[in-house]
C-alpha cells in the first residue's frame, strides 16, 4: 500500500487497537480463565480505554508494513506492547513511584480506585500482554511468537523498562542517604533508553520480526527507534518544564521538584532542544536504505523536534508534542 503520513497512520491504527483492547477486556472469561473480578477489570479498562496516542502500536504496525505485513496481521502484537505500556503507566503513577493524580486528563488508576487495585491492574495488564503474544492468533509460526515474546520481555524487565525505573528512582535519591545522584549525560541517556526507549525500540523490532526482516534491516530500525525513543523522552521533559497541566493532561514541573535526572535539567532548555534536533536527524538518517517505503516512519519524531532547530522559529513545545 502507499505510504501515509504518521498522523494518518495513528488515526487508522488507534481505533483498531482500541477495539481490540475492548474485546480483550470484556467481562467474559477467556478459555482457561476462571472468573474476571469486576473491580479489577474496571481498573484495567480505566487504564487502557478512551485515551492515549497508541504510539507504540503505531510504530510496530508501520515497521511491519515496511516488509509487506498488513495491519491486521500485526494487530495482536501491537495490542500486547500497548498492554505493557499501560501497565508501566499505572505503576509509574503510584505514590511509591511518581505519585501522579492525573493521566491523560483523567484521575490515575490509584486515584480512581485505590493503590492495591492499581497494583493488581498493572500486574494483570503485564501478564495479558504475554497471553496475547503466546496465542496462535498472534502468528501461525510458533518460532515467530517466541521471538516476539523474547523481544517484549527483554525490553520490559531488568535490563529494560523496569531497570530504567530503578535507575530513575536511585537518581532521585530514593535510597541510601537520600541525596539525588549527579548523573553525566551518558548516564541520563542510558537511564532514559531503558525506561522509555526500550519499549519504543521493541515496537520497531517486533514489527521487523513479523516482517522477517534481514539482520541489516533490523539493525537500521534499531538505530532509528533508539534515537526516536530518546527524542520522545526529551520532548516529554521539555513539556514537563514548559507546558501547562491543562494542555499536557498531567501535572507539570514535577521533574525538577523531584530532582529527576533529565537532559533538560543538565543541558538547559536550549541544549536539550539541540540534542532533540540531533536525535531526530539520526533517526531519519537510519531510514535511508528503506526509501519511500519508510515515509510513514519518517513522520514519527515529535513535532517539537522540528521547532527545536535554531532556524525554525519560536522555541518551545506546543501543538502536537507527544508524551512517550
Order of alpha helices (4+ residues) and beta strands (2+ residues): alpha-alpha-alpha-alpha-beta-beta-alpha-alpha-alpha-alpha-alpha-alpha-alpha-alpha-alpha-alpha-alpha-alpha
